[in-house]
Amino acid sequence: MTRKTSTIPKAPVARILMNAGAKRVSADAVDTFADVINDIAMKIAEQSSKIAKHSGRKTVQEGDIKIAAK
């Protein structure tokens, strides 16, 4: 299976899983979780950008991200 390159570092992703209660985490699990987080983040970023443009702004603001994440 070909993995796409994630923009999220793997060590913090593994740490999130460990802090959530996992005793051990496989490399494949870290890669998959990083891909999922990256996909969710991209959707929120795209929606935030649309909200800012709709509001007549070029700058994405905190509120745009909060609305997009809902």
Secondary structure, 3 states (H helix, E strand, C coil): CCCCCCCCCHHHHHHHHHHCCCCCCCHHHHHHHHHHHHHHHHHHHHHHHHHHHHCCCCCCCHHHHHHHHC
